[in-house]
Amino acid sequence: MTTEQEKIQSHDNHRRLQIPVQPVPKQKPEDRVKNWDESFLGYSLEAAVVEAERCIQCPTAPCQEACPTGNDIPGAFILLEEGDIEGAANKFRETSNLPDMCGRLCPQESLCEGSCVVGFAIRPAPLGKQPPVSIGRLEAFLADYQRKNIGLAKPDIAPATGRRVAIIGSGPAGLAVAEELTLQGHACTVFESWPVPGGVLLYGIPNFKMGKEILDAKLEYLEEMGIEFKNNTMIGKDVTIDQLLEQGYNAVFLGTGAPVGGQMRIEGEELANVHQATEFLVRGNLEPEQLPEAMRKPLDLAGKRVLVVGGGDTSMDCVRTAVRLHASEVTCMYRRTEAEQLGRIEERIHATEEGVQFQYLTTPTRFEGENGTVASAECQRMQLGAPDDSGRRRPEPIEGSEFSWPCDVVVLAIGYSPDELLEQTTPGLRTTAWKTVRVDEDYATTRPGVFAGGDNVNGADLVVTAMADGRRASEAIHHYLVSLD
C-alpha cells in the first residue's frame, strides 16, 4: 500500500469509527415474557447497512481468525455496504452451513466480536468507547433477508458417485456432513432418534432464542437436495452400525452430540418434579407430536416455585422457559460467582430483566419431598478456593452454612456427556475416559469407515464448533469414499 493509499485508508477508518453502534431492536421484558417469539426483533435493512459501515476492514481480520469456521466477515460487510445483500449472505454461506442459526446462537462476545478491533479503538468525546461491530446480528440479518426475500438458489450437486453414507444424528454436525457430502454426489441418509429431525437445534434451543421456522426451512432445503431423514431410529438399539455397513452404507458419521444430562447424585434426585434440562425444555417448548410418547404430558408450572441448578446457557434457557410457563418464582442456583459463569452475558441480562433471581455460591446437597414430590432443597453456601483444572476457582463448602430452599419444581442443568450406547454396541469403537469418541486428525474413529465429530468428540460445546467439525469431517469422508474406487 502506498503512502497516499494509507492516508485514504486512515481517513476512512476515522470516519467509520465515528459511526455510533446501531442497537438491535428487541421486545421489552414485560412483553416478551407473555410470548415465545424471539426476544431480538432484528435489524432493518437501513440499520444493518449503517452497522456494517462500522467495520474498518482490517487487513488482518482478527474477527475471521476467531471464527471457528473462518467466515470472511469483512468481505460480507463490504458487500452489504454496497447493497449486494445476496452476495453478502452467500459470503457467509461459503464457510457456514447455518449462518442464520450461528448468528443467533454463537457466543460472539468471546469469538468474532471479542476480537473486533472496533471495540478496542479509542475515540474522542462524545462517542468514547463503543462496542464491537454487531457481527452476529448482521450475519443473522443477511441470512434471514435472503431466505425471506430472495430465496436460496438450488446448489450445484456433483454427479452421483454411487456411495452411500449413514449419518447418525441430525444436529449441527450431522446436518453439515449431510449437506457437504451431498454436494459431492454421495447419497446421504440421516438417522435421528427423536420423532422429528434437528437434534439440539430443535430439542435444545427455545423459540425465544431461535424461531423454529429457521430450522424448518433448512431441513426442507436439505430434503430438496435429496437427503433422506429416518426418524425414531436409535442407532445401537433399533439398528447397529455393523448392520448399517452390512446394508451397503460405505461410511458412517457419528454426530450424536452429548445428550446425557449430568446428575448431582444426591439424595432426593429421584423425586417427582425433579427434571433433567432437556426433558424440561422440550416439554415446555415443543408440540406433543414432536416428542416421544413418554414426554408428551405438558408441564404445569402455574403458581409454582422453580429452582434451576447450573450456570450455563442451558440453565438460562430453563429459567426463561419457566417464566413463560407462569411459574410464580424462578431461581437459578450456581455454586460459583457470576464471574465464573461460562454462558452468554446477554442471556443472564435477559433472565434478570424477566424476573429471575440468582443464588450464587450456593449448591443443593439433597432434595426433600412430600408424598414423593420435591418440596424443598437442602442447600449449602460455598466459597471459592484454588483454581481447578478448568482454571476457575474451585467452589468449597462453608461449614455450618446449611439452609432450606422451598421449591415445587427442580431442573438440573449441570452439563452434558455423550451416550455410551454406541460404544457398547459397536465392537472396536473406542472412547475416552469421558466417554467421548476417539478420533484421529481426519475424524476417523477406531472402526474403519466410521467417522465422528461434534460434541460426542469434544464434549458439550457450541453449535458452531459442532458444525465446523462436520464440515471438516465431510472432507475426510469424501477422500475416504473416493479411495474406495
Secondary structure by P-SEA (a helix, b strand, c coil): ccaaaaaaaaaaaaaaaaccbbbbbbccccccccccccccccccaaaaaaaaaccccccccccccccccccaaaaaaaaaaacaaaaaaaaaacccccaaaaaccccccccccccccccccccccccccccccaaaaaaaaaaaaaacccccccccccccccbbbbbccccaaaaaaaaaaaaabbbbbbbbcccccccccccccccccccaaaaaaaaaaaaaabbbbbccccccccccaaaaaaacccbbbbcccccbbbbcccccccccccccaaaaaaaaccccccccccccbbbbcccbbbbbccccaaaaaaaaaaaaacccbbbbbbccccccccccaaaaaaaaaacccccccccccccccccccccccbbbbbbbccccccccbbbbbbccbbbbbbbcbbbbccbbbbbcccccccccccccccccbbbcccccccccccccccccccccccaaaaaaaaaaaaaaaaaaaaaac
